[in-house]
Amino acid sequence: MTRLSIPAPISSRPQPAAVLELLKPITWFAPMWAYGCGVVSSGQPLASHLPQIALGILLAGPLVCGTSQAANDWYDRHVDAINEPNRPIPSGRIPGRWGLYIAMAWTMVSLAVAALLGVAVFAAACVGLALAWVYSAPPLRLKQNGWFGNAACGLCYESLPWFTGAAALIGGVPDGRTIGIALLYGIGAHGIMTLNDFKSVEGDRVMKLKSLPVQLGVDGAAKLACWVMALPQLVVIALLWSWDQPVHAAIVAGLLLVQLGLMARLLNAPRERAAWYNATGTTLYVLGMLAAAFALRALSLGSV
């Protein structure tokens, strides 16, 4: 007599491992690095601000960035069911409306943590969380157009965390030089986001998503990405030189020169080498961010 195998019932609650996968820890590095640059640029003694540093890293990465990932996967669940059915929501490992609930809960936790770090940080977190939601959620759904979606990502991944790191340590709004450098690196990140879109050109065309590779073609988007990444760094170099920081300006210039060499190779085969460039040129880009942060720190300490 054979026994009938009865499938195990699907859990009505997500497992912790599935929640962690939904929040995508691999994406947290960029905003945490930018927050660290903001901390360095503040000019404040680091040892006496360890709680603010720890809370800010938690806010920039696992919380705000995690919220954006959860919201994105919730609003993309129907597309992911076709293209990536093993993701937590379409696979059923995040059942029902739990994906939405997690994104909403993470938003509230993010705001609570941001409030502990001061008014300026709370305001920055509100802007970042608003962009995280409108990036994915209708009716705006900024990700449908590469010009707007990539701009939102650049601000959220680089500019706002940098501002937050500086604001958390000084207890207020950073000076114009810090805000300007943070904005420039956020603008440059628009190009990095464009390169990320190369992996899904066919799917974007089918789903009528207007990524820049779809709008401009792969070659056109690659050229635009290189210009967008390079020009803000040239402005950073000029600013650092004008602020009497020649060593830091030279470091950023040297890193940019190597990037330009890598860009030349990227443009020969942009589709095939986009991921390679993001692993090499982008690393040099974020090292330049740190060099600029140390320049701002030197300026801050020199004015004390």
Phi and psi in degrees as a GROMACS rama.xvg file:
@    title "Ramachandran Plot"
@    xaxis  label "Phi"
@    yaxis  label "Psi"
@TYPE xy
-90.6484  144.676  THR-2
-91.9803  137.716  ARG-3
-80.2649  130.944  LEU-4
-85.3887  125.253  SER-5
-102.368  121.081  ILE-6
-62.5057  144.568  PRO-7
-65.2443  138.257  ALA-8
-65.536  144.859  PRO-9
-73.3357  131.084  ILE-10
-65.0499  144.05  SER-11
-85.1322  -5.26358  SER-12
-126.805  146.466  ARG-13
-74.207  148.652  PRO-14
-79.7542  150.01  GLN-15
-54.35  -37.6737  PRO-16
-63.9319  -36.5687  ALA-17
-70.0603  -37.0447  ALA-18
-64.4859  -44.0051  VAL-19
-61.3072  -41.2639  LEU-20
-63.5836  -37.4893  GLU-21
-63.008  -36.2117  LEU-22
-81.035  -9.23443  LEU-23
51.3228  73.6631  LYS-24
-55.6979  -27.7425  PRO-25
-62.6352  -22.9682  ILE-26
-85.5091  -7.9778  THR-27
-76.3318  -20.7042  TRP-28
-59.2573  -46.6336  PHE-29
-58.8984  -52.1927  ALA-30
-67.925  -31.0592  PRO-31
-67.9753  -38.3141  MET-32
-63.9397  -45.163  TRP-33
-62.9111  -38.9677  ALA-34
-60.834  -42.4202  TYR-35
-60.9618  -38.0449  GLY-36
-63.5403  -38.8965  CYS-37
-64.0183  -40.2966  GLY-38
-60.1489  -47.7773  VAL-39
-61.6679  -44.4379  VAL-40
-67.7185  -19.1104  SER-41
-64.4424  -26.1021  SER-42
79.4395  2.34224  GLY-43
-83.7264  152.345  GLN-44
-65.3949  125.636  PRO-45
-71.5565  -38.755  LEU-46
-61.592  -30.6573  ALA-47
-89.2171  3.30524  SER-48
-126.854  28.4427  HIS-49
-60.7531  -39.9706  LEU-50
-60.6497  -43.2232  PRO-51
-64.4677  -38.46  GLN-52
-64.8012  -46.3299  ILE-53
-65.297  -45.8843  ALA-54
-63.8047  -38.046  LEU-55
-67.686  -39.276  GLY-56
-63.2809  -42.0157  ILE-57
-60.3612  -42.8717  LEU-58
-65.5521  -47.2623  LEU-59
-67.3437  -41.6904  ALA-60
-92.9568  -81.3438  GLY-61
-60.3906  -31.442  PRO-62
-89.9563  -70.0292  LEU-63
-66.6359  -48.6309  VAL-64
-64.7998  -39.7895  CYS-65
-61.0578  -39.5037  GLY-66
-59.2035  -45.1709  THR-67
-62.0625  -38.1079  SER-68
-68.5604  -42.0973  GLN-69
-65.0368  -44.3355  ALA-70
-63.2036  -41.5428  ALA-71
-61.8052  -45.5973  ASN-72
-67.4893  -32.7094  ASP-73
-65.6092  -47.3286  TRP-74
-77.4653  -13.2932  TYR-75
-100.649  9.77338  ASP-76
-61.6402  -33.413  ARG-77
-72.6999  -39.106  HIS-78
-68.7428  -42.4307  VAL-79
-64.5345  -29.9487  ASP-80
-60.9491  -25.0923  ALA-81
-93.0712  -49.0683  ILE-82
-86.9067  -39.0991  ASN-83
-137.823  69.5417  GLU-84
-66.0958  -12.3742  PRO-85
-85.2975  -3.41174  ASN-86
-63.5515  159.116  ARG-87
-55.5273  -41.9666  PRO-88
-75.5371  -54.4514  ILE-89
-64.993  -25.8679  PRO-90
-76.4617  -13.1052  SER-91
90.495  -2.31697  GLY-92
-71.9781  -21.6861  ARG-93
-112.25  92.3687  ILE-94
-79.681  165.272  PRO-95
53.8267  -132.935  GLY-96
-101.771  19.8977  ARG-97
-61.6872  -32.6788  TRP-98
-59.0645  -43.2233  GLY-99
-67.5218  -42.865  LEU-100
-62.4831  -39.9595  TYR-101
-64.407  -43.8609  ILE-102
-61.853  -40.8793  ALA-103
-68.586  -43.3758  MET-104
-64.0988  -40.8774  ALA-105
-65.7176  -32.0792  TRP-106
-62.7999  -45.4396  THR-107
-65.726  -41.9604  MET-108
-64.0069  -40.9002  VAL-109
-58.9702  -45.4768  SER-110
-64.6574  -38.4309  LEU-111
-64.3108  -43.6516  ALA-112
-67.4309  -42.0408  VAL-113
-60.4108  -36.7201  ALA-114
-63.2048  -27.9831  ALA-115
-70.7657  -17.5147  LEU-116
-102.099  5.11235  LEU-117
111.44  166.535  GLY-118
-63.9515  -43.1341  VAL-119
-64.2061  -41.343  ALA-120
-67.0639  -41.1626  VAL-121
-60.5679  -43.1657  PHE-122
-63.3099  -42.7534  ALA-123
-63.5925  -39.8066  ALA-124
-64.6945  -38.8029  ALA-125
-60.4988  -43.4126  CYS-126
-64.0495  -46.4525  VAL-127
-62.15  -42.7618  GLY-128
-68.3077  -37.9768  LEU-129
-61.5178  -44.0778  ALA-130
-65.2524  -36.4334  LEU-131
-60.9414  -38.7295  ALA-132
-77.4112  -47.0849  TRP-133
-71.4767  -17.6971  VAL-134
-60.6134  -38.8645  TYR-135
-107.612  -32.4664  SER-136
-87.0875  142.275  ALA-137
-70.9548  157.102  PRO-138
-87.3553  -17.9285  PRO-139
-71.1751  -52.248  LEU-140
41.3307  66.6223  ARG-141
-56.477  -27.2671  LEU-142
-65.3193  -12.3601  LYS-143
-70.8761  -16.2698  GLN-144
-130.588  122.861  ASN-145
-61.3045  -29.4747  GLY-146
-64.2547  -46.3779  TRP-147
-82.4872  -44.2878  PHE-148
-62.8634  -43.2096  GLY-149
-68.3517  -33.9563  ASN-150
-64.9506  -42.6542  ALA-151
-61.9235  -41.9581  ALA-152
-64.7669  -42.834  CYS-153
-60.8747  -42.5257  GLY-154
-65.3435  -42.7327  LEU-155
-73.7918  -32.3694  CYS-156
-86.4366  -27.856  TYR-157
-122.833  -57.2317  GLU-158
-67.8048  -52.6683  SER-159
-65.5289  -42.6374  LEU-160
-63.3418  -36.8177  PRO-161
-62.3116  -49.491  TRP-162
-55.6233  -44.0775  PHE-163
-63.0394  -43.5921  THR-164
-61.1987  -43.2441  GLY-165
-69.062  -42.9803  ALA-166
-64.8538  -37.9214  ALA-167
-62.7192  -35.6121  ALA-168
-85.8282  -33.5107  LEU-169
-89.2137  -11.798  ILE-170
74.2162  28.1717  GLY-171
-176.335  -162.943  GLY-172
-80.6661  129.036  VAL-173
-64.6092  165.542  PRO-174
-74.3077  171.041  ASP-175
-62.3408  -32.3952  GLY-176
-64.7462  -43.4817  ARG-177
-64.6913  -45.3578  THR-178
-62.3295  -41.021  ILE-179
-62.5721  -45.7893  GLY-180
-64.649  -41.5529  ILE-181
-61.202  -41.9644  ALA-182
-65.3911  -40.3459  LEU-183
-61.4281  -43.8025  LEU-184
-70.6822  -29.1044  TYR-185
-68  -38.1781  GLY-186
-63.7825  -44.4233  ILE-187
-60.8227  -32.0787  GLY-188
-66.6394  -17.8841  ALA-189
-55.5692  -39.9647  HIS-190
-67.4977  -38.0234  GLY-191
-62.5808  -42.2445  ILE-192
-63.4612  -35.2745  MET-193
-62.7619  -41.6924  THR-194
-63.5118  -32.1332  LEU-195
-64.1866  -24.7387  ASN-196
-78.877  -9.83434  ASP-197
-67.0054  -23.5339  PHE-198
-75.9788  -11.0904  LYS-199
-132.641  35.0723  SER-200
-62.1357  -48.2296  VAL-201
-62.499  -45.1653  GLU-202
-62.9589  -38.0968  GLY-203
-65.2843  -38.3323  ASP-204
-63.9185  -43.8677  ARG-205
-63.1434  -42.7313  VAL-206
-85.4761  3.29109  MET-207
60.0889  36.0098  LYS-208
-89.1149  128.044  LEU-209
-89.966  61.3495  LYS-210
-65.9402  160.982  SER-211
-66.2297  -36.612  LEU-212
-60.9804  -30.7138  PRO-213
-73.1054  -43.4639  VAL-214
-72.796  -41.0419  GLN-215
-106.264  -7.48791  LEU-216
84.4452  158.427  GLY-217
-62.3465  -45.6556  VAL-218
-65.6967  -44.1669  ASP-219
-63.565  -41.9093  GLY-220
-66.2764  -37.0987  ALA-221
-64.9933  -43.0651  ALA-222
-63.5693  -43.8498  LYS-223
-60.6793  -44.8428  LEU-224
-58.7008  -41.7759  ALA-225
-64.7591  -44.0552  CYS-226
-62.5999  -43.2016  TRP-227
-66.7283  -33.367  VAL-228
-75.1887  -35.913  MET-229
-82.4319  -43.3271  ALA-230
-60.753  -45.4655  LEU-231
-60.0411  -33.9592  PRO-232
-68.1267  -34.9587  GLN-233
-62.8184  -39.8036  LEU-234
-65.9814  -40.3004  VAL-235
-59.8385  -44.6581  VAL-236
-59.8833  -45.8724  ILE-237
-62.7242  -40.6191  ALA-238
-66.2315  -44.8928  LEU-239
-62.1835  -38.9501  LEU-240
-64.7698  -42.8551  TRP-241
-68.5419  -23.5295  SER-242
-90.6428  14.4516  TRP-243
62.2956  45.8849  ASP-244
-125.372  63.8009  GLN-245
-65.7277  -33.4266  PRO-246
-66.4528  -47.4859  VAL-247
-65.7936  -37.5629  HIS-248
-62.0279  -39.6314  ALA-249
-66.8845  -36.9835  ALA-250
-64.2021  -47.674  ILE-251
-62.5884  -39.0124  VAL-252
-64.0021  -42.9019  ALA-253
-62.823  -42.3684  GLY-254
-64.4288  -37.5686  LEU-255
-67.6253  -39.2155  LEU-256
-58.7138  -43.1221  LEU-257
-64.8763  -40.4961  VAL-258
-59.0723  -41.0996  GLN-259
-62.0308  -37.7536  LEU-260
-64.1222  -41.0822  GLY-261
-68.0566  -34.7249  LEU-262
-63.2558  -38.3498  MET-263
-59.63  -40.9263  ALA-264
-70.3395  -38.3319  ARG-265
-58.5445  -43.2276  LEU-266
-68.9619  -17.9073  LEU-267
-72.0591  -27.2472  ASN-268
-154.429  69.8387  ALA-269
-61.4312  -38.7211  PRO-270
-64.5786  -44.0098  ARG-271
-76.6645  -27.4684  GLU-272
-108.797  7.61907  ARG-273
-61.9645  -47.1478  ALA-274
-64.8309  -38.9422  ALA-275
-61.0068  -42.5257  TRP-276
-66.9689  -39.0985  TYR-277
-64.6463  -23.5507  ASN-278
-87.5703  -16.4113  ALA-279
-115.742  -64.1726  THR-280
-62.5704  -39.0774  GLY-281
-65.7894  -33.6868  THR-282
-60.6779  -42.7546  THR-283
-66.4632  -35.5103  LEU-284
-60.6155  -47.8134  TYR-285
-73.6583  -26.1598  VAL-286
-66.9941  -35.8821  LEU-287
-63.8313  -36.154  GLY-288
-57.6557  -44.9886  MET-289
-65.53  -39.5549  LEU-290
-61.9602  -42.0133  ALA-291
-65.3546  -36.3439  ALA-292
-63.3448  -40.6437  ALA-293
-67.3053  -32.6875  PHE-294
-63.546  -44.3177  ALA-295
-64.108  -35.4606  LEU-296
-63.5625  -44.0396  ARG-297
-61.8682  -39.9896  ALA-298
-64.3759  -41.909  LEU-299
-65.315  -44.205  SER-300
-68.0586  -32.4585  LEU-301
-71.2664  -22.766  GLY-302
-90.7479  -4.15071  SER-303
